[in-house]
Amino acid sequence: MNGHTKDETTVLDKIVELKEKYEIEKVVFVGDRGMVTQANYEQIDNKTVKVVSALSHSSIIALLEKGTIQLELFDENNIVEVIDGHIRYCLCKNPEMALKEAITRKSLLKKTTDELDKIVACTRKTKYSKEMRAGKVVNKYKMGKFIVFEGSGDALRYSLDEAKIGQEANLDGCYVVYTDVSPEDMTAVETVESYKNLMRVEQAFRSMKTIHLEVRPIFHKTDERIKCHVFICMLAYYIMWHMKQMLQPLFKDNNGASTRRKYTFDYVIETLKSIRKETVEFCNAKSSIITSPSEEQKRILEILSVKL
């Protein structure tokens, strides 16, 4: 299998492959910003394949400048839909995300200005010019669009572009999900929920790649063995997913309070690991015994419908 393949280069082929393999007449493909680019969207047969994705930050700004959408339309409680030709834009605002983005920007700006202040105030000669050092700092924290530089050398100065910071702050928590699916086939709420479900897919891949199943690294030499390796990991995740569904009663105590912080999937597995089956040999006689489970283990096994 070819490695280092970008997602956006495989999307079209895989959509066609699935469509033909399962004889699907209409497909609604839900992809993130990286998968559905403007280039590959234009190559899709929009009559049989519909798309649900989200706009990048720059694309949202472009729509605002064009007048297709207005900042006042973003609402914390409702999804506002704007239709432009055959494309539907679903405007959303998440207050929690807005707070997080504001805190992150403030923190990054503070780190940027702290380092820039040191560079501007520095009087000793260094290998690199002040401009180069300042440029590295700006690139490091990705805050260049908010910094205005003046002068050069020892006369280098900077200031914050408060207007741009204000414009950015107005967009905190705002995101736009777009689709070419007709309103009759998918409402605005269903469109946004479909995109949000991508988080579950990301969590599944994260579990397979790094946390629980560790599908990588793969040291097989043939394509067939690689496919088998990935299939086993997918099968393991399928079992894990069903276990999580069955363990839902474990996530709340008798008073209905959440216990998710304690009863993570890792905690459940570690708790069950202490149950052992041992072979005991005494006077040339062998016998297999299973350790007695604790009350907590009994409850987990009962919820999973597992009998020792």
Secondary structure, DSSP 8 states (H G I E B T S, - for coil): ---S--HHHHHHHHHHHHHHHTT-S-EEEE--TTTS-HHHHHHS-TTTEEEEEE--HHHHHHHHHHTSS-GGG--SSS-EEEEETTEEEEEEE-HHHHHHHHHHHHHHHHHHHHHHHHHHH--S--SS-HHHHHHHHHHHHT-GGGEEEES-GGG-EEEE-HHHHHHHHHTTTEEEEEE-S-TTTS-HHHHHHHHHTHHHHHHHHHIIIIISS-------SSHHHHHHHHHHHHHHHHHHHHHHHHTGGGGB-TTS-B-TTTS-HHHHHHHHHT--EEEEEETTEEEEEE----HHHHHHHHHTT---
